[in-house]
Amino acid sequence: MDPRERDRSKKKQFRKKFLFRKKKFCKFCEEKIPYIDYKDVRLLQGFTPERGKIFPRRISGTCAKHQRELMQAIKRARNIALLPFTAD
């Protein structure tokens, strides 16, 4: 098999894997949530892994406006010990 043909077949396989990617959408825009409450721990835990970092926009799918509000709410919740800063 020619090396160029192998490269082509790899590219085709790569395209097939990522052909049906789920479109990301902002959960807060979809549900029309006007304010992200820092006391709503269940909501905020969905945007932080066990390690305690905040998921970036490209992974969480939130819009820029709500990502800023989300980060502020998570930081407030951490300061009053509703959320952990890091995992133990």
C-alpha positions in Angstrom: 0.0 0.0 0.0 1.3 3.4 -1.0 2.0 5.8 2.0 -0.3 8.4 0.5 -3.2 5.9 0.4 -2.7 5.1 4.1 -2.8 8.8 5.0 -6.1 9.2 3.0 -7.7 6.2 4.7 -6.7 7.6 8.2 -8.3 11.0 7.3 -11.5 9.2 6.2 -11.6 7.4 9.6 -11.0 10.6 11.5 -13.8 12.3 9.6 -16.2 9.4 10.4 -15.5 9.6 14.1 -16.3 13.2 14.5 -19.1 13.5 11.9 -22.0 13.6 14.4 -20.9 16.0 17.1 -23.6 17.2 19.4 -24.0 21.0 19.2 -23.2 22.7 22.5 -25.7 25.2 23.8 -25.9 27.5 26.8 -28.0 25.8 29.5 -28.9 29.2 31.1 -30.1 30.8 27.8 -32.1 27.7 27.0 -33.9 27.6 30.3 -34.0 31.4 30.5 -32.4 31.6 34.0 -32.1 35.3 34.7 -29.6 35.0 37.6 -27.1 32.3 38.6 -27.4 32.0 42.3 -24.3 31.1 44.2 -26.3 29.3 46.9 -27.6 26.7 44.3 -24.8 24.2 44.9 -26.3 21.4 42.8 -26.3 23.7 39.7 -22.7 24.9 40.3 -21.4 21.4 41.0 -22.3 20.4 37.4 -19.7 22.9 36.1 -16.9 21.8 38.4 -15.2 18.4 38.3 -14.2 16.5 41.5 -10.9 18.2 41.3 -12.5 21.6 41.8 -11.5 23.4 38.7 -14.1 25.4 36.7 -14.9 23.9 33.3 -14.1 26.3 30.4 -16.6 27.6 27.9 -15.6 25.2 25.1 -16.4 22.2 27.4 -19.4 23.4 29.3 -21.1 25.0 26.3 -22.2 28.2 28.1 -22.2 31.6 26.4 -19.7 34.3 27.4 -22.1 36.3 29.5 -23.3 33.3 31.5 -19.7 31.9 31.8 -18.7 35.1 33.6 -21.7 34.9 35.9 -21.0 31.3 36.5 -17.4 31.9 37.5 -18.4 34.6 39.8 -21.0 32.4 41.5 -18.6 29.5 41.9 -16.0 31.8 43.5 -18.6 33.2 45.9 -19.8 29.8 46.8 -16.1 28.7 47.5 -15.5 31.7 49.7 -18.4 30.9 52.0 -17.5 27.1 51.9 -20.4 25.8 49.9 -18.0 24.4 47.3 -14.5 23.1 47.9 -11.5 24.9 46.4 -9.8 21.6 45.7 -10.4 17.9 46.2 -9.0 16.3 49.4 
